[in-house]
Amino acid sequence: MTTLTIQGMTCGHCVMAVKEALAAVPGVEGPVAVSLEKGEAQVGGSAPVAALVAAVTAEGFQAAEAQ
């Protein structure tokens, strides 16, 4: 499970956009959970972090691997 911090989400539409973008990344398997309140996403599978961050960035948000 990979956890990303996401900045810039302000509503449910933002959450769905991030969730759909992450789910479309090759290597993502299982759950994709995005929390507006926590500003984070948890992604199952073996997708590289760089690909996950790129997918979120392409939707207009900022992302980084949670520390």
PALOMAR-659455 format. One line per 4 residues: for each residue x negated, z, y of N, C-alpha, C. Coordinates in steps of 0.2 Angstrom, whole numbers. Example, Ala and Ser with C-alpha at 12.3 -4.5 7.8 and 13.67 -1.06 7.14 Angstrom:
! PALOMAR-659455
-66:39:-28:-62:39:-22:-66:39:-16 | -64:35:-11:-68:36:-5:-64:39:0
! end
This chain:
! PALOMAR-659455
-4:0:-6:0:0:0:-4:0:6 | -3:-5:11:-7:-5:17:-2:-3:23 | -5:2:27:-1:4:33:-4:1:39 | 0:-2:43:-2:-5:50:1:-1:55
-2:0:61:1:2:67:3:-4:71 | 9:-4:73:12:-9:77:14:-7:84 | 12:-11:89:14:-9:96:18:-15:99 | 23:-13:103:27:-18:106:34:-19:104
35:-15:98:42:-16:96:47:-11:100 | 52:-14:102:57:-10:106:64:-10:103 | 66:-14:98:73:-14:96:73:-16:88 | 79:-16:86:80:-18:79:78:-25:77
79:-30:82:77:-37:82:69:-37:81 | 66:-33:84:58:-33:84:56:-31:77 | 60:-26:74:58:-23:68:59:-29:62 | 65:-32:63:66:-38:58:61:-43:59
59:-45:65:54:-50:66:48:-48:62 | 45:-42:63:39:-40:60:40:-40:53 | 45:-37:50:47:-37:43:46:-44:40 | 50:-48:43:50:-55:40:43:-59:40
40:-57:45:33:-60:46:28:-58:41 | 29:-51:40:24:-48:35:26:-50:28 | 33:-51:26:35:-53:20:33:-60:18 | 32:-64:23:30:-71:22:22:-72:20
18:-67:21:11:-67:20:10:-68:13 | 6:-73:10:4:-73:3:0:-67:1 | 3:-64:-5:0:-58:-7:4:-52:-6 | 9:-52:-2:13:-47:-1:18:-46:-7
18:-41:-10:23:-40:-15:26:-33:-15 | 32:-32:-17:36:-26:-17:38:-24:-10 | 38:-18:-8:42:-16:-2:38:-18:5 | 42:-20:10:39:-20:17:44:-16:21
41:-10:23:45:-5:27:42:-5:34 | 46:-6:39:44:-6:46:48:-1:50 | 45:4:53:48:9:57:47:9:64 | 52:8:68:52:8:75:50:14:78
53:20:75:51:26:78:44:28:77 | 41:26:71:34:28:70:29:23:73 | 32:17:74:27:11:76:22:9:71 | 25:9:65:21:7:59:24:3:54
20:-1:50:23:-4:44:19:-3:38 | 23:-2:32:19:-1:26:21:-7:22 | 16:-10:19:16:-16:15:13:-16:8 | 17:-18:3:14:-18:-4:11:-24:-5
7:-24:-10:3:-30:-13:-4:-30:-11 | -7:-36:-12:-14:-37:-11:-16:-42:-5 | -11:-43:0:-13:-47:6:-19:-44:10 | -23:-48:12:-29:-45:16:-26:-43:23
-29:-37:25:-27:-34:32:-27:-39:37 | -32:-43:37:-33:-48:43:-27:-53:43 | -24:-55:37:-18:-59:37:-12:-56:39 | -11:-50:37:-6:-46:40:-6:-45:47
-11:-43:50:-12:-42:57:-11:-49:61 | -13:-54:58:-12:-61:61:-5:-63:61 | -1:-61:56:6:-63:55:10:-59:61 | 8:-52:62:12:-48:67:10:-51:74
4:-53:75:1:-55:81:5:-62:83 | 6:-66:78:9:-72:79:17:-71:82 | 20:-65:80:26:-64:82:26:-61:89 | 20:-59:92:20:-57:99:19:-49:99
17:-46:94:16:-39:94:8:-38:92 | 6:-32:94:-1:-30:92:-1:-25:86 | -6:-27:81:-6:-23:75:-13:-21:73 | -14:-16:70:-21:-14:67:-20:-10:61
-25:-10:57:-24:-5:51:-24:2:53 | -20:6:50:-19:13:52:-25:17:49 | -28:21:53:-34:25:51:-32:31:47
! end
